[in-house]
């Protein structure tokens, strides 16, 4: 069982990034996937979640209207589209499969002018 994140980068405030989380070794469509982040401004927090089929989503209030989570089960990939990024969004972003107690190594997002 493995999940791997990608897509982190350095971006200016107001910019956009799309993070990807690709899984292997499990039936991707059966599992809820979470995105967590850990950074100087946020500590550690769950940012977004999506159901196994991808028909139910959740994002925290501080990113509503800016971050969008989606899932392509055929590609075994969850995406986190992040728009209008703010300095407080910076940090390490992790993909997490709670029922399998699995997370990836993370991908770093830096928001700086």
N, C-alpha and C positions, 0 to 999 in steps of 0.2 A: 504494500500500500504506500503510495507516494503522491504528494502534491508539490508542485513547483510554481513559484510566482515569477513574474517578469513584468517589465514595463516601467519600472521606476526610473526616474531621471531628475535632472535639475530643470526647474521651470520658473518663470517669473510670476509674481502675483497676478491673478486674473487668467492665467494660462490653464491648459487642460492636459490631462494624461489619461490613458486607459491602461489599467493593470489587468493582467491575465493570471489565472490560476488553472493549471492543467493537472488532471489527476490520472493515475494509473493503478492497476491492481485491485480495483473494486468497481462495483456497478454504480457508475457516477450518478445516474438518474434516481437512485434509491436514497440519496443522502442530502441532508441540509448542509450547505456550505456557508461558513462565516468569513468575513474579512475583519481582521483586527488591526489596530495600529498602536504603535508605541513611539512616543516622541516627547520632546522637552515640554511642549505645551499640553499634551493630552495624557501623559502617563501611559497606561495601557487601557484600551477600550475597544469594545466591539463596535464597528462602524456600520456594517450591513450584513444581512442574511438573506438567503434565498432557499426555497423549498426544493426537494428532490426534483419534481417535475419542472420547476421554474415558474410556477404560477402564483406563488406568494413571495412577496419581498418585504424587507424591513430596512430602514436606514435610521440612524439617530437624528435627533432634531437639528443638531448643529450643521448637518450636511444636507438636509432636505432641500430639494430643488437644485442642488449642485451635484450630488453624487447619485449614480444610478447603477444598480446591480442587475446583471442579466446572466443567463446560462444557456449554453449550447451543449446539450447532452450528447449529440452526435460527435462533437469535437472534444467532449469531456473537459470542457473549459468554462470557467466562470469569469465574468468580466466585471470590473469596477470602473465605470466611466466617471471621471472626476473633472468637473468644470469650475471655473471661477475660483481657482485654488488660492488659498490664503496662507500666510506664513505659519499659522497655527495648525495647518494640515500636514506640515512636514513631519516625517518620521519613517519608521520601518513598518511596512504593511505586510501582514501575514494572512495566509489562507489557512483555514482550520476546518476540519471535519469532526465535529464533536462526538458522534457515535463511534468513530474509529480512533478517537484520541490521537489524531494525526494533524500535524501542521507542517508547513514548509519552512524554508530558511529565511524567507522574507525578501522584499524588494524595497529599496530606499527611495523615498520621495523627498526632494529638497525644493523648497519654495523660497526663492531669494531674488532680489533685484540686483 
